[in-house]
Amino acid sequence: MEDILDDSMDKEPILKQRHGCVTAYLGFMIVTNSLMTLVYFFANSMFTELMPGSSPGMIYALGVLGIGNVIFGIMLWKWKKLGFYGFIGTSIVAAVLNTMMGIDIGSTILGLVGIGILYAILQIKEKERSAWENMED
């Protein structure tokens, strides 16, 4: 995807481009978060049966976090750095909820590794600039 980044009036505008891997990963994140959100809302009872420490409210909260992740993924797609920070927030809240539901600490920490993976993928360069460098504050 290409957009124009206007660094200043004196310089020639920089064409924003993201590497195909970044585009694929962002698309994957948006789709999987959309699907998981639907599962959280429409198969809520399945989760409460599988995880005795959970409640319907906790599962619905994970669904709301999923909606946030879809929004934050779209923000990243549109070159907004705030989307990344939103992912950090939803990941931390999800980790707390997972711990409260009795999910082991190893799996919870593994879920937080996704933040690092996302940041690393945003560092992949296309035409001498990473997606992260093209992001707007």
C-alpha positions as CSV (number, residue, x, y, z in Angstrom):
1,M,0.0,0.0,0.0
2,E,1.3,3.4,-0.9
3,D,0.5,6.8,0.6
4,I,2.3,10.1,0.6
5,L,4.1,11.3,3.7
6,D,4.7,15.1,3.6
7,D,7.7,15.6,5.8
8,S,7.8,19.4,5.2
9,M,7.0,22.0,2.7
10,D,10.7,22.3,1.6
11,K,11.3,18.7,0.8
12,E,9.8,16.4,-1.9
13,P,7.0,14.3,-0.4
14,I,8.1,10.7,0.6
15,L,6.0,7.9,-0.8
16,K,4.8,5.7,2.0
17,Q,5.2,2.0,1.2
18,R,5.0,-1.1,3.4
19,H,6.7,-4.4,2.7
20,G,4.4,-7.2,1.5
21,C,5.1,-9.1,4.7
22,V,3.9,-6.2,6.8
23,T,0.8,-5.9,4.7
24,A,0.1,-9.7,5.0
25,Y,0.7,-9.6,8.7
26,L,-1.6,-6.7,9.3
27,G,-4.3,-8.3,7.1
28,F,-3.9,-11.6,9.0
29,M,-4.2,-9.7,12.4
30,I,-7.4,-7.9,11.3
31,V,-9.0,-11.1,10.0
32,T,-8.1,-13.4,12.9
33,N,-9.1,-10.8,15.5
34,S,-12.5,-10.3,13.7
35,L,-13.1,-14.1,13.7
36,M,-12.0,-14.5,17.4
37,T,-14.3,-11.6,18.4
38,L,-17.2,-13.4,16.8
39,V,-16.3,-16.6,18.6
40,Y,-16.1,-14.8,21.9
41,F,-19.5,-13.3,21.5
42,F,-21.4,-16.2,19.9
43,A,-19.7,-19.2,21.6
44,N,-19.4,-17.6,25.0
45,S,-20.8,-20.7,26.8
46,M,-18.2,-22.9,25.2
47,F,-15.4,-20.9,26.8
48,T,-17.1,-20.8,30.3
49,E,-17.4,-24.6,30.2
50,L,-13.7,-25.1,29.1
51,M,-12.3,-22.7,31.6
52,P,-13.9,-23.1,35.0
53,G,-12.3,-19.9,36.3
54,S,-14.0,-17.8,33.6
55,S,-17.3,-16.0,33.6
56,P,-19.5,-14.9,30.7
57,G,-18.4,-11.3,31.5
58,M,-14.8,-12.1,31.1
59,I,-15.4,-13.8,27.8
60,Y,-17.4,-10.8,26.6
61,A,-14.6,-8.5,27.8
62,L,-12.2,-10.5,25.6
63,G,-14.6,-9.9,22.7
64,V,-14.6,-6.2,23.3
65,L,-10.8,-6.3,23.3
66,G,-11.0,-8.1,20.0
67,I,-13.1,-5.3,18.6
68,G,-10.4,-2.9,19.8
69,N,-7.7,-5.0,18.1
70,V,-9.6,-4.8,14.8
71,I,-9.8,-1.1,15.1
72,F,-6.1,-0.8,16.1
73,G,-5.2,-3.1,13.1
74,I,-7.0,-0.8,10.8
75,M,-5.3,2.2,12.4
76,L,-1.9,0.5,11.7
77,W,-3.0,-0.1,8.1
78,K,-3.7,3.6,7.8
79,W,-0.2,4.5,9.2
80,K,-1.3,5.5,12.7
81,K,1.2,4.7,15.4
82,L,-1.6,4.9,18.0
83,G,-2.8,1.5,16.7
84,F,0.4,-0.1,18.0
85,Y,0.0,1.4,21.4
86,G,-3.6,0.3,21.4
87,F,-2.4,-3.3,20.8
88,I,-0.1,-3.0,23.8
89,G,-3.0,-2.0,26.0
90,T,-5.4,-4.7,24.8
91,S,-2.6,-7.3,25.2
92,I,-1.9,-6.3,28.8
93,V,-5.6,-6.3,29.7
94,A,-6.1,-9.7,27.9
95,A,-3.1,-11.1,29.9
96,V,-4.7,-10.0,33.2
97,L,-8.0,-11.6,32.2
98,N,-6.3,-14.8,31.1
99,T,-4.5,-15.0,34.4
100,M,-7.8,-14.4,36.3
101,M,-9.4,-17.2,34.3
102,G,-6.6,-19.6,35.4
103,I,-4.6,-19.8,32.2
104,D,-1.1,-20.7,33.0
105,I,1.5,-17.9,33.2
106,G,3.6,-19.4,30.4
107,S,0.7,-19.1,27.9
108,T,-0.1,-15.6,29.2
109,I,3.5,-14.5,28.6
110,L,3.5,-16.1,25.2
111,G,0.5,-13.9,24.3
112,L,2.5,-10.8,25.2
113,V,5.3,-11.9,22.8
114,G,2.9,-10.9,20.0
115,I,3.7,-7.2,20.8
116,G,7.4,-7.9,20.1
117,I,6.5,-9.8,16.9
118,L,4.3,-6.9,15.7
119,Y,7.0,-4.3,16.4
120,A,9.6,-6.4,14.6
121,I,7.4,-6.8,11.6
122,L,6.8,-3.1,11.5
123,Q,10.6,-2.7,11.2
124,I,10.8,-4.4,7.9
125,K,12.0,-1.9,5.3
126,E,10.6,-1.1,1.9
127,K,12.6,1.3,-0.2
128,E,14.9,2.3,2.7
129,R,12.1,3.1,5.2
130,S,10.3,0.8,7.6
131,A,6.6,0.8,8.1
132,W,7.3,2.1,11.6
133,E,9.2,5.1,10.2
134,N,6.3,5.9,7.9
135,M,3.8,5.9,10.8
136,E,2.2,9.1,12.0
137,D,2.1,10.0,15.7
